[in-house]
Amino acid sequence: MRISKAGLLVVAAIVIPIVVELRTALSWFGIELSVLEGVVLAVAIVLAIVVWAVWPSDGDGNAETDPAGHD
């Protein structure tokens, strides 16, 4: 994983207030998001972060163990 499980939980927990405040900020510009749309947006963001976190960092299915590239 690219991030620890605790870090992933913290990031997921921070997404919720950001989406709520985004709804408020967008309403100033006349863009209304329903609660359901906000929930869908938050779930999509958390899902994207989880996919990024569990995706192998070198792209070929193996996690990179040595950042310098030495075997």
C-alpha positions as CSV (number, residue, x, y, z in Angstrom):
1,M,0.0,0.0,0.0
2,R,1.1,3.5,-0.7
3,I,-0.3,4.8,2.6
4,S,-0.9,3.3,5.9
5,K,-4.3,2.0,6.9
6,A,-4.5,4.7,9.6
7,G,-3.6,7.4,7.1
8,L,-6.1,6.1,4.7
9,L,-8.8,6.3,7.4
10,V,-7.8,9.9,8.3
11,V,-8.0,11.0,4.6
12,A,-11.4,9.3,4.2
13,A,-12.7,11.0,7.3
14,I,-11.5,14.5,6.1
15,V,-13.2,14.1,2.7
16,I,-16.7,14.3,4.3
17,P,-16.4,17.8,5.7
18,I,-14.7,19.0,2.5
19,V,-17.6,17.7,0.4
20,V,-20.1,19.4,2.8
21,E,-18.3,22.7,2.6
22,L,-18.0,22.3,-1.2
23,R,-21.8,22.1,-1.4
24,T,-21.9,25.4,0.6
25,A,-19.3,27.1,-1.5
26,L,-20.9,26.0,-4.8
27,S,-24.3,27.3,-3.6
28,W,-22.8,30.8,-3.6
29,F,-22.3,30.5,-7.3
30,G,-25.8,29.2,-7.9
31,I,-24.8,25.5,-8.2
32,E,-27.0,23.4,-6.0
33,L,-25.9,19.9,-5.0
34,S,-28.4,17.6,-3.3
35,V,-27.5,15.6,-0.3
36,L,-27.5,12.4,-2.4
37,E,-25.2,14.0,-5.0
38,G,-22.9,15.0,-2.1
39,V,-22.8,11.5,-0.8
40,V,-22.1,10.1,-4.3
41,L,-19.3,12.6,-4.7
42,A,-17.8,11.7,-1.3
43,V,-18.0,8.0,-2.1
44,A,-16.4,8.5,-5.5
45,I,-13.5,10.5,-4.0
46,V,-13.0,7.9,-1.2
47,L,-13.1,5.1,-3.7
48,A,-10.6,6.8,-5.9
49,I,-8.2,7.3,-3.0
50,V,-8.6,3.7,-1.9
51,V,-7.9,2.4,-5.4
52,W,-4.8,4.7,-5.6
53,A,-3.6,3.5,-2.2
54,V,-3.8,-0.2,-3.0
55,W,-2.5,0.1,-6.6
56,P,1.1,-1.1,-6.9
57,S,3.4,1.9,-7.1
58,D,5.6,0.7,-10.0
59,G,2.7,-0.3,-12.3
60,D,3.7,-3.9,-13.2
61,G,2.0,-5.6,-10.2
62,N,5.0,-5.6,-7.8
63,A,5.4,-3.1,-5.0
64,E,8.6,-1.1,-5.2
65,T,10.7,-2.1,-2.2
66,D,13.9,0.0,-2.8
67,P,13.3,3.6,-4.0
68,A,16.8,3.7,-5.5
69,G,16.1,0.8,-7.8
70,H,18.7,-1.6,-6.3
71,D,17.8,-5.3,-6.1
